[in-house]
Amino acid sequence: MRLLFVLVCILPTGSVVGWALLRVGKTHENAILEKIEQSFGLRFNCEFIEHVRPGVVRLNRCEVFSSCSSQRLKIDSIDVEEASDGTRVRIPKLSLTPHAVGELAHLASIWLSRPLPRSIGSNVLELDEVVWSSGKNPLFPETSSFGGFWIECVADESMRAIRIRREPQSEDEVRVRSMPLDAGRVEVIARANNPVPWEMVCQLLGWRSLCGENAFVRGTIDCSRVAGLWSGTCTGRLENISLEQIAHVTPHALSGIASIEWTEGVFSRGRLISGTIGLHATQGSLSRSLIDSLVTFLGCRSFLAGSLARAPTIAFDQLSLVVRLAESKIFFESNSMQQPLVMKNKISIVECPNGSVAVECVPDALFSSANNKVVGDPWKRWWSETLLFLNDEKSLSLGEDLLLR
């Protein structure tokens, strides 16, 4: 009888109760994920959910998908807290590779372009620890961990905005505002006193990185986009540039590590209008073809003699110059009036031209060879049309083909 009672009553009842609890649990988890997805406009998937404390749940082994593509970002764990004024998400540690930054930029662009809500609200994302990584190794190993970031997504009836600041709080900050009701206007204000990997910045902008994985940037930018074209001001410094990587898009050979500093940069409708750019490099080399192009197209003066005059590649101890752009002209001068453009063993190899140089000569010097001129090179055409302020749509399409992945 006892066995019969167990078989007829206890087992079926226990099975039904277990199935009901499992279903309720799954339904509850799906409801949690659905609420998070509605807050951020993104699709989440996780292996299991924990209730950390009242009002806080933890999503373990997560994947974050955009709502309209298969792109995803993998995260070990995410803590989610629901509050009356919005949703707070905390990620203990995140390794930011160029791919991950590209995914985050894509997800942010989707959120910024979503229809405006009827009510005001904010969602906060806290990254306790961020590590810059190339995907294989940390970038700048000695300082690869830069603390955390505090990211706030705000929306009201007229705009959407994202604010990013460093934690512990510092002057480093990025603000992005999207105003669909104002002709789709987008405003960006960014300040970075601490080094940021250039590859990450290129991923955010959708550009192809040409400076090597160890390049990093500091600076400020204040700009806005109207009708798909950017205008604004910028200043900053780009360091640890691999000249060898840059040479890949030119017919010339270069090697060495360089830095670029730009001040008072002004751009309008996707065009660089004015500014001062300084370039400095030590212990490198450049091809004779580049020197010939500088002489032929820019009017530089070469002082190669003896065996140097016959060498295909010339080593240098110092490359130093300042370029000023104003009124569609380029003004070349060395960083000091006493220093040539290129030096070897304290002897001048190349000196800057006197006076100004027409802007259209610069792409010829960079992307053409004096002995074998390259015609129709896409990079040369894009640079020419960007610097020469030609047709907006044509230059924009070239930029998309060459810079955007």
N, C-alpha and C positions, 0 to 999 in steps of 0.2 A: 504493500500500500504506500509506504513512504517513497519507494522508487517511482511508483506510478504518479504520486502527487508531484514529485520533483519534475518528472517528464512532462506531465500534463499542465501543471500550473506555474511552477517556479521558472523553468527555462524559457517558455514562451513570453512570460511577463518580463523577465530580465532582458530578453532580446529586444522586446518592444521599447522598454525604457532606455536601454543603451542606444538603440537606433534613434530614438527621439532626442536624447541628449546630444548625440553626435550631430544630428541635423540642426538642432538649435544652436550648437556651437559653431557650425559652419555658417549658418545664417547670420549669426552675430558677427563673425569675422568678415563676411562679405559686406555687412552693413558698415563696419568700421572702414574697410577699404574704400567703399563707395563714397563715404563722407569725406575722406581724405582726398580722393580723386576729384570730387566736386570743388573742394577748396583750392586746389592747385591746377586743375584742368589737365592732370596727367594720370596715366594708368599705372597702378602699382601691382606687383605680384610678389608674394613672400611664401616661404615654406611653412612658417607657423607664427602665431601671435601670442605674446605674453601680456598679462595685466600686471604692470609694475607696481602701481598704486592707484587709488581712485582717480579716474579721469586721465590716466596715462597708460598707453599701450606701447609695446615694443614689437616692431616688425623685424623678423630675423631672416637673413639671407634674401635680400630684396633685389628686385629688378624694377627700374623705373622706365616706363615707356612713354613716348609722346603719343598724343591722341590720334595722330594721323600718319604714323610711320612705325617701322619696326625698330627704330633706333632705341637703345636702352643703355642705362647706367647701372652697374652692379654695386651694391652697398651691403656690407655685412649686417648692420643693424640700424634701425631708425626708431627713435622714441617720438611718439606723437601725443601731444596734450591739447585737448579741446578747451577753449575758454570762451567767455561770452563775447569777446571782441575779435575772435578769429582762432586760427590754428597755429600752434607752436611745434616745430619739428626740430629734433636734436639728433645730430650724427656725431658719435664720439671721435671717429677718425676717418679721414678720406684721403686717399692717394690720388692726386690730380695729375693725370697724364694728359698729353695734348688731346688724345681721343676723348677723355672724360670732360675736359674743358669745352671741347666742341659740342659734346652732348648737352652739357649744361647751358651753353649759349643757345643751342637749338630749342631746348625746353623753355628757356627764358623768353625767347622771341615768340614762342607760341603763347605763353601766358600774357605777354604784352599786347598781343594782337587779338586776344579774346574779346567778345562783345562786352561793353561796359555794364556793370551791375546796376541794379536799382538802388541798392543800399551801400553804405560805406563799410569797409572791413579791411583787415590786415592779416597777413600770414607771415610768420617769422621762421626762418631757418637758421639754426645755430650749428656751426661746424667747430667742434672743440679743438681739433688739431688737423692741420692741412700739411701734407708733404708733397712738394713738387717732384715729379718723377718723369723721366723720359719714356717710361714703359718698361725699361730694363734696369736702370740704375737711378738713384736720386740725383736731381740736379743740384749743383753746389752742395756736395755731401756734408760739408762742415756746417751749413745753415739750411739744410733742406726742409726742416720743419719751421714754419713761420707762424706758429701759434694758430689761432683760429680766425673765423670770419662770422660776422653777424649780418644776416641778409633779411631784409624786410620787403615784402611785396604788399603794396597798398593799392586800393582801387576805390574810386568814387564815381559819381555820375558823369564826370568830364574827362577823367584821365586814369591811366594805370602807371604805377611807378615801382622801381626796384632800387633799393638803397643797400649798398654793401660797405661795411667798414671792418677794419682789422680789430681783432681781439687778442690781447688787451687793447682797449680803445686807443687809437692813434689818429694822426692826421690823414692817414691813407684811407681814401673813401671813393666810391663810385656811385653816382646817381643817374638813373635813366628814367625819363618820363615819356610816355606815349600818349598823344592826344588825338585820337581818331576824329574828333569833332572839329579839329583845327587843321584840316587838309592833310591828316595823317602825319603831323609834325612829331618828330622825336628829338629830345634834348638829352645830351650826355655831358656830365661834368665829372672828371676823374682826376685824382691826385695819388701818386705813388712815390713816397720818399724811400721806401724799402725796395730792393730789387725784385722785379717780376720777370720770370723767364719770357723772352721774346717769342718763343714758340707758342706759349700760352696766349699771348696778345694776338698773334697771327690767327690762332684758332678762333678767338672771339670775333675778330674782324672778317674771318673767312678768307684770309690771305695765305699765299704760299710763303713759308719761311725760307729765307735765303742766307741767313746769317750764322747757321750752325746751332746745335742744341744747347751750347753753353752761353749764348748771348742773353743778356738781361737788360732791362730798361727801367729808368726812373723818369718821372716827369709829371706834367699836368696837361689836360686838354679840356677845352670848353667849346662844344660844338652843337650844331643842330642839323637835322636832315629834313628837307622839304622837297617834295616831288622826287624823292630818291637820290638827291644830291646833297653832299655835306658842305657846311661852311662853319668856320670858327677859328680858334687860335690854339697854338700848342707850344710847349717848350719842354726840353728834356735831354736825356743822355742815354745812348745805346752803347753798351760795352761788351767786350769779349766777342767781337765780330770776327768770324772766320772769313778772311779774304779769299781763301781757296773756294769756299762754298759760293760766294758771290760770283767768282770767275766762271762758274758753270753756265751762266746765262749770257756770257760775253765770248767773243772770239779770242780773248787774251788770257794769259796765265798770271795768277797772283797767289801769294802766300803771305802768312803773317796774321797777327791778331791786331784789330783796330778798334777804335772807339769813335763815335760820332756824337757831337753835341749840337743841338739846334736851339735857337733863341728867337723870340718874336716871330714865330712862324704864323703866317696868316694864309688860310685857304678859303676859297669861295666857289661854290657850285662844283666841287670836286677838283679844283685847280689850286696849285700852290701859287699864291700871288706874291708874297714877299717873305723874307726871313734870312737868317744867318746860320750857316751850317759849317761846323768845324770838324775836320777829320785828322786823326793822329794815329800813327802806327810805328812800331819799332821792330827791328830784326825780321825782315821779310824779303820778298823778291817780287819782281814784276817783269813781264816779258818785254822784249825789244819792240814788239808790235804795238804795245800800249803806249810806249814812249813815242813811237813814230806817229800814232794817232793823236796824242796830245800836241805834238808839234804841228801836224798837218791841219787838224780841225780847230784847235784852240789857240794856236800861235805861241805855245810854250817854247822855251829855249833849251836845247839839249847840249850837254857838254861832255858827251861820251867820246873817249879817245883810246887809242891803242887797242888792247885786247877787249876792252868793254864795248867798243864800237862794233865788234864782230860777234859778241856773245848773244845767243838767243834769249837768255834770261840773265837779269842783273840783280844781284843782292843789294839791299839797302839797309842802312842803320836807322834811318828816320824818314818818315813820310808825314808831312805836316802842312796843312793848308786850311784856309777859310774861304767859303763860297758865300757871297751875298747875292740874293735875288731881289731885283727891284726894277720896275718899269720894263719888264720883258728882257732884261739884260742880266748876265752873270758877271760878277766882279770876283776875280781870283786874286788872293794875296796869301802870303805865308802867315803862320801864327805870330811870327815876329818879323819885322822888316829886315832883320839881319839873317834870317834863315831861308834857304831855298825850299822848293817844293819837295825834292827828293835828294837825300845825301847818302854818301858812302865814304867811310873813313874820313869824315869831316870835310869831304870834297863835294861840291855841288854837282849833281847829275842832271837835274831838271829844274828850271826856274819858271815861275808863273809868267803869263803874258802881261804886258803893260795895258792898263786901262780896262775896258769892259769887253765882254764877248757876247755875241748874240746867243740867245737861249737855244735856238735850233741847232747850234754847233755841238752842244753837249751830248745828245744821243748819238751823233756820228762818232764822237771820240770814244764813247763807251761801248757801242755795239757794232762798230765798223773797224775794219783794218785798213790802214793807209795803202797797203799793197794789194789787198783783196777785199774790196768794199762789199759789205753784206747789204743787199737791197731787200726791202720788204720784211725784215726780221720783225716778228710780232712784238717783242719787247721794245725794240727801238721805236716802232710806231706808237706804242702805248705811251712811252715816255715823251715822245715828241708832242703828241696831242694833249697830254696832260700839262706839259710846261707851256705849250703855245696857245692854250685857251681856245682850241678849235671846237668843232661841233660836239655838244654835250653827249648826245645819244651814241654817236660813233665811239667816242672815247670810253664811255661807260661800258659799252658792249665789249670792247677790247679788254678793259679792266676785269670784267667778269670772266672772260675766257682765260686770262693769264693769272690773276690773283686768286680768284675764288676756286675752291676745290670742287 
